[in-house]
Amino acid sequence: MNVKIANKREELEHAYQVRMNVFVDEQHVPAEEELDEHDATAIHFVAYDNEKPIAASRLRFVEEYGKLERICVLKEYRGHSHGKYMILEMEKVITDKGYKKAKLNAQTHAEAFYKKLGYETVSGEFLDAGIPHVTMIKEL
């Protein structure tokens, strides 16, 4: 798997394609909620298995945090550490930019995954796009 920052238009389209597949098609998030005003200023990541885009995410800087968002892996590629490598690449960019904290809103079914990567739950459960989430942070 090769994770890269989506600097080219084609790479950005690949990231959006993976997000639409996972969040809109699979999880039934409304398309108008999936792509939002933050996409224009975020750093986008896309991961490839050979030439096929299989995972995506975006990163924004909010207050003192690098905020990890829209982290997703195509269903048939889950369970092979692709999400972990996406997170590690995002954390590297956060620290390279001089930030020391990461934050994310995790779907509750993925909370244990993020805990294994060192994230700590700091909120109660809330709904985002009709899906239960919790906020998690990590000192980098």
Backbone hydrogen bonds in HBPLUS format (Angstrom, degrees):
<---DONOR---> <-ACCEPTOR-->    atom                        ^
c    i                          cat <-CA-CA->   ^        H-A-AA   ^      H-
h    n   atom  resd res      DA  || num        DHA   H-A  angle D-A-AA Bond
n    s   type  num  typ     dist DA aas  dist angle  dist       angle   num
A0002-ASN N   A0048-TYR O   2.94 MM  46  5.17 155.2  2.01 143.5 151.7     1
A0048-TYR N   A0002-ASN O   2.88 MM  46  5.17 153.2  1.95 133.8 141.6     2
A0004-LYS N   A0046-VAL O   2.91 MM  42  5.61 163.0  1.94 154.0 158.9     3
A0046-VAL N   A0004-LYS O   2.94 MM  42  5.61 158.4  1.98 160.8 168.0     4
A0007-ASN N   A0005-ILE O   2.91 MM   2  5.84 112.2  2.39 116.4  99.8     5
A0006-ALA N   A0044-HIS O   2.73 MM  38  5.35 165.3  1.75 139.2 144.5     6
A0012-LEU N   A0008-LYS O   3.03 MM   4  6.37 159.3  2.08 156.4 162.4     7
A0013-GLU N   A0009-ARG O   2.91 MM   4  6.20 156.3  1.97 151.4 158.2     8
A0014-HIS N   A0010-GLU O   2.95 MM   4  6.21 145.6  2.07 141.0 150.6     9
A0015-ALA N   A0011-GLU O   2.95 MM   4  6.30 154.3  2.02 148.3 154.7    10
A0016-TYR N   A0012-LEU O   2.97 MM   4  6.29 163.3  2.00 152.4 156.4    11
A0017-GLN N   A0013-GLU O   2.87 MM   4  6.01 150.6  1.96 142.8 151.5    12
A0018-VAL N   A0014-HIS O   3.03 MM   4  6.33 159.3  2.08 152.8 156.2    13
A0019-ARG N   A0015-ALA O   3.03 MM   4  6.29 166.2  2.05 152.4 156.5    14
A0020-MET N   A0016-TYR O   2.85 MM   4  6.03 163.2  1.87 153.2 157.6    15
A0021-ASN N   A0017-GLN O   2.99 MM   4  6.15 158.6  2.03 146.4 152.6    16
A0022-VAL N   A0018-VAL O   2.95 MM   4  6.21 165.0  1.98 156.9 159.9    17
A0023-PHE N   A0019-ARG O   2.77 MM   4  5.68 153.0  1.84 154.0 160.6    18
A0024-VAL N   A0020-MET O   3.02 MM   4  4.91 130.0  2.28 114.4 129.1    19
A0025-ASP N   A0020-MET O   2.93 MM   5  6.35 163.7  1.95 164.8 170.2    20
A0026-GLU N   A0021-ASN O   3.10 MM   5  6.34 140.6  2.26 141.1 152.4    21
A0027-GLN N   A0022-VAL O   3.05 MM   5  6.38 137.8  2.23 143.2 155.9    22
A0029-VAL N   A0023-PHE O   2.86 MM   6  5.53 172.0  1.87 144.4 143.8    23
A0028-HIS N   A0024-VAL O   3.11 MM   4  4.60 125.7  2.42 112.9 119.7    24
A0033-GLU N   A0030-PRO O   2.83 MM   3  5.39 151.3  1.91 117.1 126.4    25
A0034-GLU N   A0030-PRO O   3.16 MM   4  6.51 142.3  2.31 146.9 158.0    26
A0034-GLU N   A0031-ALA O   3.16 MM   3  5.06 124.6  2.48  93.1 107.4    27
A0035-LEU N   A0031-ALA O   3.36 MM   4  6.57 168.9  2.38 162.2 159.3    28
A0039-ASP N   A0036-ASP O   3.17 MM   3  5.81 159.5  2.22 117.1 122.7    29
A0041-THR N   A0038-HIS O   3.22 MM   3  5.65 143.0  2.36 109.3 118.0    30
A0042-ALA N   A0038-HIS O   3.06 MM   4  6.03 131.5  2.31 152.7 166.5    31
A0043-ILE N   A0059-LEU O   2.89 MM  16  5.04 171.1  1.90 151.5 153.0    32
A0059-LEU N   A0043-ILE O   2.74 MM  16  5.04 147.2  1.84 145.1 156.1    33
A0045-PHE N   A0057-SER O   2.86 MM  12  5.17 170.0  1.87 145.8 145.8    34
A0057-SER N   A0045-PHE O   3.15 MM  12  5.17 146.0  2.27 136.9 134.4    35
A0047-ALA N   A0055-ALA O   2.89 MM   8  4.95 160.6  1.93 136.7 136.9    36
A0054-ILE N   A0047-ALA O   2.78 MM   7  5.74 165.3  1.81 152.4 157.3    37
A0049-ASP N   A0052-LYS O   2.84 MM   3  5.23 156.2  1.90 149.2 153.9    38
A0052-LYS N   A0049-ASP O   3.07 MM   3  5.23 155.2  2.14 130.8 125.9    39
A0074-LEU N   A0054-ILE O   2.81 MM  20  5.42 169.7  1.82 160.2 162.0    40
A0056-ALA N   A0072-CYS O   2.91 MM  16  5.49 155.0  1.97 150.7 157.0    41
A0072-CYS N   A0056-ALA O   2.90 MM  16  5.49 155.4  1.96 163.8 163.6    42
A0058-ARG N   A0069-GLU O   2.84 MM  11  5.18 159.8  1.88 150.6 148.1    43
A0069-GLU N   A0058-ARG O   2.85 MM  11  5.18 162.4  1.88 166.0 161.1    44
A0060-ARG N   A0067-LYS O   3.07 MM   7  5.15 160.2  2.11 139.2 145.4    45
A0067-LYS N   A0060-ARG O   2.63 MM   7  5.15 168.4  1.64 163.4 165.4    46
A0062-VAL N   A0065-TYR O   3.01 MM   3  5.43 144.2  2.14 146.9 156.6    47
A0065-TYR N   A0062-VAL O   2.98 MM   3  5.43 162.7  2.01 135.2 136.9    48
A0066-GLY N   A0101-LYS O   2.92 MM  35  6.32 158.5  1.96 149.6 154.9    49
A0103-LYS N   A0066-GLY O   2.96 MM  37  6.23 150.4  2.05 154.0 155.1    50
A0068-LEU N   A0103-LYS O   2.85 MM  35  6.17 151.0  1.93 168.0 174.8    51
A0077-TYR N   A0074-LEU O   2.86 MM   3  5.50 160.7  1.90 125.1 131.7    52
A0078-ARG N   A0075-LYS O   3.27 MM   3  5.49 168.5  2.29 111.1 114.6    53
A0085-TYR N   A0081-SER O   3.14 MM   4  6.42 159.1  2.18 150.2 154.3    54
A0086-MET N   A0082-HIS O   3.05 MM   4  6.33 148.0  2.15 145.5 154.5    55
A0087-ILE N   A0083-GLY O   3.02 MM   4  6.30 162.6  2.05 153.0 156.6    56
A0088-LEU N   A0084-LYS O   2.96 MM   4  6.27 162.1  1.99 152.8 157.6    57
A0089-GLU N   A0085-TYR O   3.06 MM   4  6.19 156.4  2.12 142.3 147.9    58
A0090-MET N   A0086-MET O   2.99 MM   4  6.27 156.5  2.04 150.3 157.2    59
A0091-GLU N   A0087-ILE O   2.82 MM   4  6.08 160.9  1.86 157.4 162.8    60
A0092-LYS N   A0088-LEU O   3.02 MM   4  6.20 146.9  2.13 140.9 149.4    61
A0093-VAL N   A0089-GLU O   3.20 MM   4  6.53 155.1  2.26 145.5 150.7    62
A0094-ILE N   A0090-MET O   3.00 MM   4  6.33 155.5  2.07 149.0 156.3    63
A0095-THR N   A0091-GLU O   2.99 MM   4  6.29 166.3  2.01 153.6 155.3    64
A0096-ASP N   A0092-LYS O   2.86 MM   4  6.01 155.6  1.92 147.8 155.7    65
A0097-LYS N   A0093-VAL O   3.01 MM   4  6.16 137.1  2.20 142.4 152.0    66
A0097-LYS N   A0094-ILE O   3.21 MM   3  5.30 132.7  2.45  96.3 108.5    67
A0099-TYR N   A0094-ILE O   3.13 MM   5  5.52 156.7  2.19 154.4 147.3    68
A0098-GLY N   A0095-THR O   2.94 MM   3  5.00 160.1  1.98 107.3 112.6    69
A0140-LEU N   A0100-LYS O   2.69 MM  40  5.01 176.7  1.69 144.1 144.1    70
A0102-ALA N   A0138-LYS O   2.86 MM  36  5.17 161.3  1.90 152.8 158.9    71
A0138-LYS N   A0102-ALA O   2.89 MM  36  5.17 143.1  2.03 147.3 148.2    72
A0104-LEU N   A0136-MET O   2.90 MM  32  5.40 150.3  1.99 154.8 159.0    73
A0136-MET N   A0104-LEU O   2.80 MM  32  5.40 161.5  1.83 165.0 169.4    74
A0106-ALA N   A0134-VAL O   2.76 MM  28  5.39 143.0  1.89 172.9 166.6    75
A0134-VAL N   A0106-ALA O   2.88 MM  28  5.39 140.7  2.03 143.9 156.4    76
A0110-ALA N   A0107-GLN O   2.77 MM   3  5.46 155.8  1.83 124.4 132.4    77
A0108-THR N   A0132-PRO O   2.97 MM  24  5.79 161.7  2.01 132.0 134.7    78
A0111-GLU N   A0108-THR O   3.23 MM   3  5.08 166.4  2.25 103.8 107.8    79
A0113-PHE N   A0110-ALA O   3.07 MM   3  5.24 119.6  2.45 101.7 116.7    80
A0114-TYR N   A0110-ALA O   3.21 MM   4  6.62 158.9  2.26 157.9 162.4    81
A0115-LYS N   A0111-GLU O   2.96 MM   4  6.23 151.8  2.04 150.0 158.8    82
A0116-LYS N   A0112-ALA O   3.07 MM   4  6.32 151.3  2.16 146.8 152.7    83
A0117-LEU N   A0114-TYR O   2.98 MM   3  5.03 135.7  2.18  97.4 110.4    84
A0119-TYR N   A0114-TYR O   3.05 MM   5  5.45 164.6  2.08 142.4 138.5    85
A0118-GLY N   A0115-LYS O   2.97 MM   3  5.09 161.7  2.01 110.0 113.0    86
A0120-GLU N   A0137-ILE O   2.79 MM  17  5.38 160.6  1.83 152.3 157.6    87
A0137-ILE N   A0120-GLU O   2.93 MM  17  5.38 152.7  2.00 143.6 147.6    88
A0122-VAL N   A0135-THR O   2.83 MM  13  5.72 171.4  1.84 151.9 154.3    89
A0126-PHE N   A0133-HIS O   2.90 MM   7  5.29 153.6  1.97 143.3 150.9    90
A0133-HIS N   A0126-PHE O   2.65 MM   7  5.29 153.3  1.71 160.2 170.0    91
A0128-ASP N   A0131-ILE O   2.96 MM   3  5.29 158.1  2.01 138.3 143.6    92
A0131-ILE N   A0128-ASP O   2.96 MM   3  5.29 163.5  1.99 113.3 118.8    93
